[in-house]
Amino acid sequence: MELKGKHVGLAVTGSFCTFAKIEQEIRHLKETGAILHPVFSGSVQSTDSRFGDTGQFMDRITSIAEMKPILKIEEAEPIGPKGYLDILLIAPCTGNTLAKLANGITDTPVLMAAKAHLRNGRPLVISVSTNDALGINLKNIGLLFNMKNIYFVPFGQDDPVKKPTSMIARTGLIEDTLKEALEGRQIQPVIQGV
């Protein structure tokens, strides 16, 4: 399935070290003809890091998308009743967001977007980026794998020696994962080297 003309939600959480890769993939998604709807978590809106100024990052993503971003929980809620997204991508998806999503907690714009979108029976794609994927968050990944309409961008250990529980998505597979998810399929293999 092509992405041209598809309404793709871009929900961004605070794994700041992945922002350059995510920005590159968002540019690529725009080139496919997808209609992009950015959603930013509170931490993205308020936290600068050694990886750059998040305000500038948000401005760049908003410019690429050519769409006003969703910045508040109450702005994300209408995604459900209006049903305007074909698919929602959380990229990057932190361990904190994974845990809250797996346990039904809705206290950020990204989590509200996910909850609202899932009620429509449409696909949600997760591009994981967490230092505890093989630690305390492994159970949450397992829970999400078994939930209807949730799909994962293939991921693997990014530094098994220095960070043995850390895993990160292969962001270059975001487009292919979205296409498969729109057809109701999980791209395979899910666990890959990065």
C-alpha positions, -999 to 999 in steps of 0.1 A, spaced: 0 0 0 13 34 -9 15 63 16 6 90 -9 -25 107 4 -26 88 37 -30 108 69 -1 99 91 1 110 127 37 117 138 39 114 176 73 124 189 85 116 224 118 125 242 144 101 230 165 131 220 195 111 207 173 98 178 159 131 166 183 135 137 174 100 123 137 107 130 138 140 112 154 124 82 126 97 81 99 124 84 114 142 54 113 110 35 76 103 45 67 138 32 83 129 -1 61 99 -4 31 122 -5 18 113 30 -1 140 48 17 145 81 1 155 114 28 162 141 21 156 178 47 165 204 50 152 240 55 176 269 91 166 273 98 174 237 82 208 241 101 217 272 135 199 273 166 209 255 195 184 255 230 180 243 215 168 211 200 202 203 173 228 209 139 210 208 121 242 199 141 243 167 135 206 161 98 211 165 99 241 141 116 220 115 92 191 118 62 214 117 77 231 86 82 197 69 47 186 78 31 219 68 6 212 96 0 229 129 12 205 157 -8 190 184 7 202 217 -20 196 243 -39 166 255 -72 182 247 -60 189 211 -53 152 206 -86 139 219 -106 147 187 -84 123 167 -108 96 180 -143 110 172 -131 128 140 -111 97 128 -89 116 105 -57 96 108 -52 65 87 -22 55 108 -3 68 138 35 65 143 52 71 176 88 78 168 108 78 188 89 60 215 106 61 249 103 35 276 82 58 296 57 61 268 58 24 262 50 17 298 22 42 300 6 30 267 8 -7 278 -10 3 311 -36 26 297 -22 59 311 -31 89 291 -12 119 305 5 134 274 -6 146 240 12 115 224 -6 91 247 -40 107 241 -34 106 204 -26 69 206 -57 62 227 -80 83 205 -66 67 173 -68 31 186 -105 34 193 -110 37 156 -94 3 149 -66 17 129 -29 9 131 -5 23 156 32 19 148 59 21 175 95 30 168 111 20 201 141 38 216 147 29 252 176 19 275 155 -6 293 139 -26 265 155 -58 278 150 -48 314 119 -36 332 102 -25 299 104 -59 282 71 -69 298 55 -37 283 68 -45 249 54 -80 252 20 -66 262 19 -42 233 30 -69 208 -2 -88 218 -26 -58 214 -47 -55 183 -36 -29 157 -2 -22 173 29 -28 152 66 -23 157 93 -9 135 120 -36 137 145 -30 165 176 -44 181 203 -38 206 223 -6 198 252 -12 222 251 -46 238 284 -42 256 279 -8 273 241 -8 274 230 -45 274 193 -37 280 190 -9 254 172 -13 221 165 10 193 144 8 161 158 6 126 143 39 116 152 33 79 123 7 80 96 32 92 81 35 57 80 -2 51 65 -8 85 38 17 79 29 1 46 27 -33 62 7 -21 91 -18 -4 68 -24 -39 54 -28 -53 89 6 -71 90 37 -68 112 68 -64 92 93 -92 98 117 -100 112 110 -77 142 142 -82 160 172 -71 138 207 -58 142 209 -20 142 
